[in-house]
Amino acid sequence: MINIGIYGYGNLAKGVLKAVKKNSDFNVVGIFSRRDPKKLKEENKEVNFYSVDEVLSFKDKIDVMIMCGGSKSDLPQQSPLIVSNFNIVDSFDTHQMITEHFDNVNKNALVSKHVGIISVGWDPGMFSLNRIIFDSILPDGNTYTFWGKGVSQGHSDAIRRIDGVLDARQYTIPIDSTLEEVRSGNGKKYSAREMHKRECYVVAKEGADKARIEQEIKTMPYYFADYDTTVHFITKEELDKNHSGIPHGGFVIRSGETSEGVNHVLEYRLKLDSNPEFTASILVAYARACVKMYKRGEYGCKTVFDVAPKDLSNLDYQNLIAHKL
Amino acid sequence: MINIGIYGYGNLAKGVLKAVKKNSDFNVVGIFSRRDPKKLKEENKEVNFYSVDEVLSFKDKIDVMIMCGGSKSDLPQQSPLIVSNFNIVDSFDTHQMITEHFDNVNKNALVSKHVGIISVGWDPGMFSLNRIIFDSILPDGNTYTFWGKGVSQGHSDAIRRIDGVLDARQYTIPIDSTLEEVRSGNGKKYSAREMHKRECYVVAKEGADKARIEQEIKTMPYYFADYDTTVHFITKEELDKNHSGIPHGGFVIRSGETSEGVNHVLEYRLKLDSNPEFTASILVAYARACVKMYKRGEYGCKTVFDVAPKDLSNLDYQNLIAHKL
């Protein structure tokens, strides 16, 4: 049995609670939150809640802590802090800050001799894994990453900040014809506009100027200006009814040659009903690997690049080679 | 620079020669064959050929030997033999014999303290990798493997053994409508006939009874009887002109739930112009990993399940986490 703690209690943590129900080798010791444990217990009676201040007293009771805070302000502080006393896995996903986060977690993990696996999820995570394996087994080629169809939180937030907008949901959608071209192995480069389009569902405040809002969205630099963007104005009721899910997914495709004119196309594709539930499931598999690595005496900061596939599985090695190879 | 030897000289070995040209960190020391090195040198002046009897004198000149013999009679003998003095990678692909082959390679690798990575390719290999990662990150679900469209050597051989057949090529083809159903995440089980069909191109001897040949193919137990099989009689010229390539590929698809009604579909797909060239490229990437593992002091028999993705890449770790994660 692997005893886990969950640090933070949002959508991702709720996904972890669901994921461990699908994995018989896990036991949830408790959830650590800055919010009042008593109030959280009223919300969910199935699990124990503790204050983050109590975490040290669980040092010998928890094999690995699953860090469920946000990448912007929580994980940069919490992961280095917690790895000083626990093995951890986190889903830090700010690509341009990964090296800094790695160094911060590594420094403390090397001292405490714990394992901290960072940036676990599907991108970064499964997509990264496929990108480096694809690159390595087909070195002469091009890799394409498409995201969606899925809700982009950052783009939805950007729309919500526009004057006159009550609520909004933005979908990033890969362009089918480009996907098909990429799959044909033509090796071409594509612009942002050629790869993705953006679809926005916007609830305007009463009396707001919809034409201006639409214009502001479509011309917003970086977020929308480089894409073909469609804006639909809908009611709050429609938004809540038809756009409350958090689906996502995407494609990593590599095409390349092994010799003149001999082409290969490799594709990895995810179609997810719930982004946080799927990310949580990946975190749980890597939590298992984290504990196995720690028990072998490994320590320091790790990523999906360091983890041997066998460590993700709850089957023993004999079984894996006999039935899964 | 990684110095490799190639053991055996068939299609796979020729693929390895092409693959190393795409990887700047490899150097081919020589090819070891049971055939006369002088005659082989006439066939290919770019590389050194040696008799298999000379192999021991290369013990300190070769970092890893890429085993290019067949799974049926070569590799079961050669891999355990060569791993007693060299690191090796092989593409042993007889699924039901893998445990025995593993044990034979492992026994000698543990004594010689070398690394032997067996069953490297796309199935077993990349497909196996995806099967266990998919199972681990989405434990409540079903995994489907489809092969093709591609040439099956075993099925082509089976047709050639029929009286009156001069030559033949058999394509295994996934059934599109089943693929689409699987991708919808319905979780259904399918029969062999529902997943694949078989298409045969047959050159009959002059005067042979084509109706009987077609009947013998379609009713052949295990190979064809369980599938919808189409037989086309063509001339030897047509076969050579239109069916001389060795394309292959396939799909690994897993669908499953993380909670009631919340479904996810994960898909890995390969579309290959040349089966041996692509398999050779995978072998070369795992040869790199083999040498890294050996240099870290690891030894024994390994599979793709043991190899951390970073070891496949020729980029350093700093670079990987900064740019590929």
Interface residues (C-beta under 8 A of the other chain):
Chain A: G15 K18 A19 K21 K22 N23 H95 I98 T99 F102 S119 P124 M126 S128 L129 R131 I132 I133 D135 S136 I137 L138 P139 D140 R183 G185 T258 S259 G261 V262 N263 H264 V265 L266 E267 Y268 R269 L270 K271 L272 D273 S274 E277 F278 A280 S281 I282 A285 R288 T303 V304 F305 D306 V307 A308 P309 K310 L312 S313 N314 L315 Y317 Q318 L320 I321 A322 K324 L325
Chain B: G15 K18 A19 K21 K22 N23 H95 I98 T99 F102 S119 P124 M126 S128 L129 R131 I132 I133 D135 S136 I137 L138 P139 D140 R183 G185 T258 S259 G261 V262 N263 H264 V265 L266 E267 Y268 R269 L270 K271 L272 D273 S274 E277 F278 A280 S281 I282 A285 R288 T303 V304 F305 D306 V307 A308 P309 K310 L312 S313 N314 L315 Y317 Q318 L320 I321 A322 K324 L325
